[in-house]
Amino acid sequence: MRKFILAIISILFINLISNAQNVYFSLSNNAKFLKKNSTDTLKTPFVGGFQKPQFNKIDLNNDGIKDLVIFDGLGNKVFTYVWQNSAWVYAPVYEKYFKNISQWLKLADFNCDGKEDIFTASGQSFTLEPGQFVKNNSIRYLQNTSTKPNQFIFQQKVNCFSVIDNGFEDCLEYTPTDVGVIEDMNNDGKLDVLYSPAQSNYFNLYENTRPTGMCDSIAFGLKVISWGHFNYKVNSHGFNFGLPAYYLFKGGKHVNNSFSVFDLDADGDKDFIFGDGFFPTLIYVKNGKELNTLGRDSFITEDTIFPRNTYVPKDMIWPTPYFSDFDNDGITDMVLTTNEPAVVKNTNNVCFYKNMAASNSVPANFQFVKENFLQEDMIDLGGNSKPVFVDIDNDDDQDIIVATQGNYLSTLNNFDQLYLYKNIGTKTNPVFSLVDTNFANIQADVRLNLTNVIPTFGDLNGDGKKDMILGWYNGYLHYFENTSTGNDISFTKRDSNYFNINCGIQIAPQLVDLNKDGKLDLVIGKYNGTLAYYQNTGTVTQPNFTSAPTVDSLGKISVRSREDTYGNAIPSVYDIDNDGIFEALIGSYSKSVVLFTDITSNPDIKARRIANIFKDDAEMAADSIMQGIYSSVTIANIDADASPEVLIGNQRGGLRLYKSNILGKISLSASNDLGEQTFEAKIYPNPAKNKLTIETDLLNEKAQVSIINILGATVINQTMPRGTQSATVELINLNAGVYFVKIQTETGKQLVKRLVIE
């Protein structure tokens, strides 16, 4: 029986290992980027950029100090920072715990256990049970059920907070585009909800009606319609005061707003701070509760430029305030940013205002400190960053060209520009410096502004210099010849309709010799999420393409999600493991970056998808990490080692760098993943306890030794250097059981042996 069980395990293992994932990409901070007009380098260049960030606090590392969880509604991306040595330190290790968050995020303790819970937008994708009724414009509640320090578990409790209104039960509404309030509004120790109904100009207060002491009970009631006896004058950016209860819709109906409550004047009630989707300044509205004869919240005066007597940005539409202790000095500060995803200033748009008051018991005194809070140490170019690695100056190291909307103040998000980061370091130790924000002057002499541009580079005329093909929104290709001389980099546009190729809107071209005939072909990512292949039938000095694709659905690949009507494929075809078979990393609209292997010009070959390829910290398993919508990707070896780097852009305007970790052959095209056992090896002792010795007849090849459990997971990786025929592997941290030892050489030879650990 024992032999039979081991035989079954071996069969299962062979099946697992034949589909084993032999590559993943780990977040890297190795490449250096200089700050603008400085010789200092950015501390964390690859955070990924902010567009419309939302700020919450929770103790992430169990040190008793509240840390930051930042949620960006543009792409539903979470960022985590911990407070260390009196500064905020980016700590992506905690981001994996904040999943399935949509549109907005609030962290607050709902069930009285001292741990912050999650509140976020509801929707059909997050129902607890199939077919269960849920409204899209409502609130999901995920309870913090964590029991271990530094590890978080959030368990969804309800699809929506229910409320009884006039005898009818319904979901409590919460407009998903707005930033509203979930906090204790009446100082009874229970969280309430304040929001502005869609298409209205007033604010409703829903009071938490659970009985005192019943912290797990979920019950809300509509306490006040038109809370505070005021409403918003939509067109004039001000408020009407002194209104009777239920007085609604005076003036226009509102669409977009952000608001918060905070006791600014330290008089014991909650004042109101409001931002509008069409105006650049906040409004501070004073609560006159102490003057109301019934002791009710009643707003009496306003200041339409808040905060006064300090810097107020005039170009930040839809300003959104967040109140918290952002420098951990015990006094509540303010961060002012935007909730607008498009037509707004999108760089240096997170303003930090320090509260200069002596304590929270006296009126707040907010003074402007900086406009790039947390952004000062990251690359954040604005909107739609699309990077491409290229040795643009032929000095044998990789530079970076980034297509971007750039700073809204210069482009108004109406056209794109190319930024050039030159590698001023070395081939093995890259240091990138921004030297040109109008590279190739691509907007010159164009009839329509070039938007959603994506460049690709390659020598198309055989002169040794890399030319540029530029794809853009309307689907046509622009050809720019590299006319550089010496150190002077210049490009001249030669064609605005390259070979009459058009793949629809928002195309993403890449020059690559896909059929390996020595000539550069075109692979074009399409709006529908597929790839088109155009074979170069010309010569190395005079290319020729037909206007119709050679293969219209390369590899039968699609990166379009079921719920989306488009995919926005942006390919980077590259032989990652250097085995002669192409892989393709592909950016997309909503699937982030995906990996396919077995990429070939053969129209009958179906590419194979490899899932769960990114790791944002060493402790986590590789996962399909969300990089944000409209992600783009480029890959190259930028430090001259054995593993290439992957650079990812996104709609928020940031960049994210990953290092490839190649554990074996990625493709299955040439052979079974186990390969032929063309060398011998001994492993002993077997069964083993604390150590394992491996002896091989290899001499002139480097080998990778992997210990793999019966579930197919690699638990130990170790390298046998070239010229070494034996190695010792420490097994101290492995549990008793059956494992497999996989030995793979740098030329693809593989051998697998069974190992028992006692």
Protein Blocks (a to p, Z undefined) as FASTA:
>chain_A
ZZmmmmmmmmmmmmmmmmccfbdcdddfkbccddehiabdcfblmnnpafbdcdddddfk
onopacdddddfehpaacddddeehiacddfklmmmmghiehiacdddfkonopacdddd
ddfklcfbghiacdfkbcdddddfbfbehiacdddfbfbdcddeehiacdddddfkbccd
dddfkonopacdddddehiabdcddddfbdehilmbccdddfbghehiiacdfknopade
hiaehiahiajddfbdcdddddfkonopacdddddfkbcbdcddddfklmpmnlpacdfb
dcfbdcehiacdfklghiacddddfkonopacdddddfbfklpcfehiaccdddfbfbfk
bccddddfbfcehklmcccebeaiadddddfkonopacdddddebjfklnnopaccdddd
ddfbbfklccdddfbfcghilmgoifbdcehiacddddfkonopacdddddfkopacddd
dfbehjbccdddfbfcgghiaebehiadddddfkonopacdddddfkopacddddfbdfk
lccddfbdfblbghhiafbdfkbcbfoiacddddfkonopacdddddfklopaddehiaf
blkbccdddehjbcfbfkbccddddebghiacddddfkopabdcdddddfkopacddddd
dfbdfbfklpcfklpafbdcdddddddfkbccdddfbfkbccddddddfkopafbdcddd
ehiabdcddfklpccdddddddddfkopacddddddZZ
